[in-house]
Amino acid sequence: MPAYFIVRAQVSDPADRDAFDRWYCDEHLPDALNAFSARRAMRGWNHFDPAVHCAMYEFDTLAAAQAIQGSAVLKQLIAEFDRVWGTRVVRTRDLVEITQVLPA
């Protein structure tokens, strides 16, 4: 079953949202997808809380998703994120293994 590495970012200042959106779209998401060798990457803004941005990286297995945790590539991406956004954007990370899928 697939697994997802999910990054939830809180972009508190509305003035940062457009620049954050462009940067994530044009730079960070493609860089992370390539660095992680993930199956695919997705991102979007939360409609209940417009300050929340989520990025999801899909892996074939939990082991593949776990392999990036603490890796040099993840540390490099975190350092770049921190360099660009500093403390203006707070993040949390989750690792979710899909355990059940129901057909429509």
Secondary structure, 3 states (H helix, E strand, C coil): CCEEEEEEEEECCHHHHHHHHHHHHHHHHHHHHHHHCCCEEEEEECCCCCCEEEEEEEECCHHHHHHHCCCHHHHHHHHHHHHHHCCCEEEEEEEEECCCCCCC
